[in-house]
Amino acid sequence: MGDFPSGQQLAESAQFVAPVPFMSRERFASVVGLPVGVIVGMINKGYLPTVDVGRYSCVNVALLMRRCGDASLKLSLWEL
């Protein structure tokens, strides 16, 4: 039972990220541990999906997670 952190520990942890559909480039960079310039480059090359919110362009985390799930499904079906 002691293996799982309490809600208080999760709230205080810097690694805890609430499930959100999109986030700023800066926040996404800090969550994944890469410099903002690398994230901007990945966005410019089309590797990361974005969504426009007003005048801001945010990383579309929901679509990215969906693509990752689809890729793992394709890999598991390929093994059959």
PEMOWO-V11292 format. One record per residue. N is the residue number from 1. RES is the residue in one small letter. PSI is psi as a letter, one per 20 degrees, with the letter a starting at -180 (NA if undefined). BURIAL is # if it has 16 or more other C-alpha atoms within 10 Angstrom, else .. D_CENTER is the distance of its C-alpha to the mean C-alpha in Angstrom with 2 decimals. Layout:
# PEMOWO-V11292
<<N & RES & PSI & BURIAL & D_CENTER> <N & RES & PSI & BURIAL & D_CENTER>>
This chain:
# PEMOWO-V11292
<<1 & m & h & . & 28.61> <2 & g & i & . & 27.84> <3 & d & h & . & 24.83> <4 & f & p & . & 22.42> <5 & p & q & . & 21.68> <6 & s & r & . & 23.14> <7 & g & h & . & 21.46> <8 & q & g & . & 22.91> <9 & q & h & . & 21.43> <10 & l & g & . & 17.90> <11 & a & h & . & 18.40> <12 & e & i & . & 19.75> <13 & s & p & . & 17.14> <14 & a & h & . & 14.96> <15 & q & i & . & 12.30> <16 & f & p & . & 12.14> <17 & v & p & . & 9.29> <18 & a & q & . & 10.51> <19 & p & o & . & 8.95> <20 & v & q & . & 8.79> <21 & p & h & . & 8.90> <22 & f & q & # & 8.06> <23 & m & r & # & 8.19> <24 & s & q & # & 10.41> <25 & r & g & # & 10.18> <26 & e & g & # & 11.74> <27 & r & g & . & 9.59> <28 & f & g & # & 6.33> <29 & a & g & # & 8.97> <30 & s & h & . & 10.34> <31 & v & g & . & 7.54> <32 & v & i & . & 7.21> <33 & g & k & . & 10.92> <34 & l & q & . & 11.81> <35 & p & q & . & 14.23> <36 & v & h & . & 13.58> <37 & g & h & . & 16.06> <38 & v & g & . & 14.18> <39 & i & g & # & 11.13> <40 & v & g & # & 13.93> <41 & g & g & . & 15.68> <42 & m & h & . & 12.96> <43 & i & g & # & 12.78> <44 & n & h & . & 16.59> <45 & k & i & . & 16.95> <46 & g & j & . & 14.97> <47 & y & h & . & 12.39> <48 & l & p & # & 9.41> <49 & p & q & # & 10.28> <50 & t & r & # & 11.26> <51 & v & p & # & 13.21> <52 & d & p & . & 16.20> <53 & v & o & . & 16.94> <54 & g & c & . & 20.47> <55 & r & j & . & 20.79> <56 & y & q & . & 17.19> <57 & s & o & # & 14.57> <58 & c & q & # & 10.99> <59 & v & p & # & 7.74> <60 & n & n & # & 7.84> <61 & v & h & # & 4.70> <62 & a & g & . & 7.73> <63 & l & h & # & 9.24> <64 & l & g & # & 6.77> <65 & m & h & . & 6.95> <66 & r & g & . & 10.56> <67 & r & h & . & 11.25> <68 & c & g & . & 10.27> <69 & g & g & . & 12.54> <70 & d & h & . & 15.13> <71 & a & g & . & 15.30> <72 & s & h & . & 16.03> <73 & l & g & . & 18.52> <74 & k & g & . & 20.21> <75 & l & g & . & 20.57> <76 & s & h & . & 22.11> <77 & l & h & . & 24.40> <78 & w & h & . & 25.44> <79 & e & i & . & 26.71> <80 & l & NA & . & 29.03>>
